[in-house]
Amino acid sequence: MADDNVDSQSMELTGQDKIRQWLNKSMKIEMTDGRTLLGIFVCTDKDKNVILGSCQEFIASPDDSNTCTTEPRTLGLAMVPGRHIVSIHIDTGPEPQPEGTNF
């Protein structure tokens, strides 16, 4: 029985390991000003700033926070200050395959 406990403890991920798993995954960040950013997680730092690649910005309607008022705006590479992040959602599904590959 003691061996089972040791195995389960060794399988727990550290914070750094969890963040490494998020690399190159699709990430959705909701910000304090109502904007939502959708992009590929590139990195973070000790101040909780996040870098997203291929980032698009969605602006919530003033009347209804669940709808967007305009087409998404392409930002490209974006730095999101940690102090403005309300929530983060990670797409942990399978990685998308590059276009033109049929496996």
N, C-alpha and C positions, 0 to 999 in steps of 0.2 A: 504493500500500500504506500509506503514512503516513496518508492520509486515513481509512482504515478504523480505525486505532488511535485516532485522535482521536475519531471517532464513538462507538466503544465506551466510551471513557473518559467522554464527556459524558453517556452514557446511564446510568451508574452512579448510584444514589441515595445521597444523604447520609443520615445518621441522622435528621435532622429530616424529610426528605421521606418516609422509610419510616414514621415515626411518624404523619405526616399521613395516609398511606394507611390506617393502622389506625383512624383516627377513625370512630366509629359502626359498627365491625365487632364481631362477637361474639368475646369473649375468655374463655378458660378459664385460671384461675390456680390452681396448686397451691401450698399453703402449708406451712411447716415443721411445723405442728401436725397435718397430715393432712387438713385441710379443703380442699375445692375450691370455688372461686367461679366462677360463670358469669354474665356480664353483657355490657353494651355498653361498649366502651372510650370514655371521655370525655376524659381527659387524664392527664398525668404531670408530674412536676417534677424538679428537679435531684437530689433525694434518692432518686429511683427509686420514689417512692410512685405508686400508680396509683388513679385514680377510675373505678369501674364504675357504670353506670346500669342500672336494672332487674335488679339483682343477685340471684342465688339462691345459697344456701350448701348444699353437700352434705358430709356428714360420713362419713368412711370407717369401715367396721367394724373394730374392734380385731383381729379374727381374720384378716380378709382386706382388704387395702387397696384391692382392686379393686371392692368392693361397698359400697353405702351402707346405713347402718343405719336411716335414717328418710326420710320425705318431705323434699323440698327446703324449706328455710326461706327465705322472701322477705325480703330485706334492703332492697331499693330502691336508693338511692344509697349506695355504700360506698367508703371509702378504705382501700386495702390498703397497709400500710407496706412499703416496698421491702426492708427487712431480713428480712421474713418470706416473701418470694416465692422458691419453689424453681424453678418453671418457668411459662412463659407460652405458650399456644397461641392462634393467631389463625385464625378462620374467614375465609379469603380468597375464598370463593365469592361469587356474585352477591348484591347487597343484597336483603333481603326487601322485597316490595312491601307497602304499607300495606293493611290489610284493607278490603274493599269496592271495590278497584280491579281490574278485569278487563281487562287490556291484552293 
